[in-house]
Amino acid sequence: MTDVRDELALLGGPTAISKPRPHEIWPPDADEPELIELADQRNDDISIRGSSGPIRALENDFLRFLEHRVQWAVTFNSGTSALLAAYFALGVREDTEVVGPALTYHAALSPVFALHGEVVLADIDLRTRCIDPAGLERAITPRSKVITAVHQWGHPCDMDAILDIASRHDLRVLEDCSHAHGSRYKGRLCGTFGDAAVFSLQANKAIYAGEGGILVTNDSEVHDRATLLGHYRDRCREDLIDGRLRDYWVTGFGLKLRMSPFNAIVARHSLAAFPTRKENRHKCLQYLGERLSEVTYIEPAYVADDVDMGAWYGYKPLYLPDSLDAITREVLIKALRAEGMEIGAPSGPDLATLPLYSEAESPLFPGLPKVANVPAADSNAARVQRQALSLPTFNNWPEDKSLIDDYIVAFQKIYQNHSALVDYARSA
Ligand SMILES: *Cc1c(COP(=O)(O)O)cnc(C)c1O
């Protein structure tokens, strides 16, 4: 058994973690029934007419998963495509602004640019990592049209505050639930608060199609316009509610962003397996959080009392360098990797650091502005970008318990040996 007083693996000592990486294996392998259904679909229909077969079945499953708090679900070939359709349906166009979080996965906001819209970044809350309501309200201008609430890394946004701001300023709310399948705010499922919500079903997500996304809404106009953006022909003729919009059924609005039936089959199986997987994930990550609270230089991921973390999406504690001789995050990660840990900096990122966001002019449509109100260097977004760590989303309970214990030994080894690590960093 490795002892926390052993020499650091980085300096030639034994490793604290013996299990070889990767420690997070996702997505899980298909079981036999899933493989059989995929094979049958191959000879039955490799395309899809309208919304028949596994497409409609997935959409119905998803409405049930959301406890029928939403009326319509429309599948797309990716979460990004579903977000494009959502922004379009919510009225984003030239001279409109979308206010969103300064730190998130870029695709939550990037489709706005394809619609000639502008993105206004608001700072995030340091604990939840979701858009900060006060920062959001400050970012609103007369041109604001949509608030994007990303339930970052599975933690729900402060929906009471966001809905209140939206109603006072007459704005629409789009929830990006790509990290938050099954997450709940005050008992209510994420994806049932906004004018529309999008769930990515990409392979890394808790419910996965491989590639895919799903848009849900209670607004018939949003349903119709989003459908027309990505689904021409049969589906538009069959599903559109507004007769005038249905006149466009042959062409839709010119784009085809449909999900394939194979992806829908994979998604249905992952949706069915989700409740059990979620329970195991929660046991692992609750235990990880408890054990990490013993590590003085790590602040465990925050979970508010009135939320359910649902899918989680990775585990992102904050590194407190002041409690570890100001060792840089880079050196810390290097030392922990040497101990056998699967750890890195989160791929967040702070959107202001990406060229698509940082350059003043749109590369898509030169002449158009694109992003305003970039949070300052001392913002919470910048701080999370600098100091967060990314740990695996452990999924196997109780098998992963001893692995988590080894992770804690590795963290404590660093603490015991911090002077040696300071010397190492100085001489490197
Ligand atoms: C994954 C993700 C997306 C994009 O989804 P794709 O299915 O990969 O296109 C959008 N927003 C967030 C927050 C995501 O994590």
PDBQT file of the ligand as one rigid body, heavy atoms in Angstrom, charges set to zero:
ROOT
HETATM    1  C1  LIG A 501     -22.029  19.004 -26.276  1.00  0.00    +0.000 C 
HETATM    2  C2  LIG A 501     -22.597  20.369 -26.084  1.00  0.00    +0.000 A 
HETATM    3  C3  LIG A 501     -23.207  21.077 -27.120  1.00  0.00    +0.000 A 
HETATM    4  C4  LIG A 501     -23.162  20.651 -28.556  1.00  0.00    +0.000 C 
HETATM    5  O1  LIG A 501     -23.728  19.444 -28.808  1.00  0.00    +0.000 OA
HETATM    6  P1  LIG A 501     -23.267  18.537 -30.037  1.00  0.00    +0.000 P 
HETATM    7  O2  LIG A 501     -24.258  17.429 -29.966  1.00  0.00    +0.000 OA
HETATM    8  O3  LIG A 501     -21.871  18.103 -29.786  1.00  0.00    +0.000 OA
HETATM    9  O4  LIG A 501     -23.407  19.351 -31.277  1.00  0.00    +0.000 OA
HETATM   10  C5  LIG A 501     -23.817  22.285 -26.828  1.00  0.00    +0.000 A 
HETATM   11  N1  LIG A 501     -23.792  22.792 -25.590  1.00  0.00    +0.000 NA
HETATM   12  C6  LIG A 501     -23.188  22.167 -24.568  1.00  0.00    +0.000 A 
HETATM   13  C7  LIG A 501     -23.212  22.788 -23.210  1.00  0.00    +0.000 C 
HETATM   14  C8  LIG A 501     -22.547  20.942 -24.794  1.00  0.00    +0.000 A 
HETATM   15  O5  LIG A 501     -21.902  20.337 -23.797  1.00  0.00    +0.000 OA
ENDROOT
TORSDOF 0
